[in-house]
Every structure is written in C-alpha cells, then in structure tokens.
C-alpha cells in the first residue's frame, strides 16, 4: 500500500502552514476535540505516527508535522536550533487555535520538547517522551566523531545517495526501524524518500539540518530546571535508555514522572505499534480524566 493510500485509509489530510521563513507541512486528523501534537525524531517524518493517530483520532484533534529540514517541509540553508523548531511549533499551535496540547515526542524531538516544556509549561497538558536521545551536552572533542556517527547511526543510513529506489529500500530493510517491513514501515520509508535532481535517491532529510542539529545538541542541555507537567517516559526494552544513570536526569527534573517499559527498539512505534499505541492511549486517557 502506498503512503498516500495509508493516509486516505485513516481519513487524514496534509496541510501547509506558511511561516515567516518556511513552509511547515503537517498531517491533521480533526475528528476529535482534545489537542494532541506528535513530534518525530531526527531524519524521520510525521508519517511515523499514522498507526497511533488511527487509534486515537476519534477523540483527539491530532497534528503531526514534518519538522523543518524533514519530509515535505522547507529545507532552509540554516536555522535548525531548538529555538527555531520551538517557534515553528508555537506557530502551528497558534494556527489551529491551541493554547495547550498533549505532546508525544521521540528521540531528538523529546529533547526539543523538554526544553520547550521548561520555557513554556503552560503549553503542555501532558507529555510523552519516547526513548529520548542527545539529552545532555557533549564535550567539544565529540565533534571529531561526527563523520563516523553520520556513517553508523541507523537513522542516517537512508540519507543516500543511492543509485535507485530499490537500492535504498534494500538498505532500509536491514535497519532496526524497519524490522518486519510492515505496511506501515513501507509507507513511512516511501514518505521519507525522494529522487534527487541527478536521478539518484535519498532521504528528504537534508545535510544542513543534520549538521546544525548535531552542533546544537552538543551545546544545549535538555533538562536544567524542574518541570511539573505530567510526563510518561516510554522505555523500549531494546532502546537507548537502559541504565539508571541515563534515567537520572529525568527522575531529577521531571517532577510528575512515570516510567514504563515497553517491547521494541528505539522505533517502538514502528516495530511494536500495538503495545506502543496502547501505552500512549492509556496514559492520555488518564490525563484527560483528571
């Protein structure tokens, strides 16, 4: 099933928000009333959330943007700091008239969201952090390792270039995020790829976004002050956050925190969507009933 057919099947549509400097592309499910913002991780796109949205769309008004530099949103030559991303999200919420929302954020976006929640806690009804990445600052010498990281990190291996779509797909099927190669995963992969002007294939995620985001995660800490927002930390069994010291900053600064283990890897919403969706739905239901 093509990704456009997946979108049609779950009764959603893609819209464009014209911001002062960029266009932000986003998916919207507007059958429900309770506001829910879904934020993908680095090198992904809003399509990763279609399974969760299909489950929740009867009750929630859902937005899943392609963050700048990703998917079908603009790819400026610069402007990928946390402040830039947060400003985009503020603009999106203002577009639909939301003063606050429940927010689900994965990996790098979970760090962005943690910073946002410290700056603007009134924007959050609740928060779900899905296996956050890059939470702490990094020493300056780590920049020397970036060329190696760009080659080995699974979420960057589909950047390309590839001689053909089939070659790109062959690479994707070897990666953790596409384990099982379900209809959902195929749709997500297709939505994230494009043919380049030279005829080769690669990710819609762009190099300038990758480079500036990695620079930003080096120098900005994700949590530095208490956050009172009700927060669920989803900890996949094969995820990145497996030790007590990795969880310590969250336990220290998130004052209304629940930690729940779930099956799957860093991309649990793609490889174990039933368990993931159930955990998010139950948490949101509890928050909405308070």
Helices and strands as residue ranges (DSSP letters): H 3-9, E 13-18, E 23-29, E 34-39, G 46-49, H 50-56, E 60-65, H 82-96, E 101-106, H 108-119, G 121-123, E 124-130, G 140-145, H 146-152, G 154-156, E 160-162, H 165-172, G 176-178, H 183-192, E 193-195, E 201-203, H 207-219, E 231-238, H 244-253, E 257-265, H 268-271, H 273-289
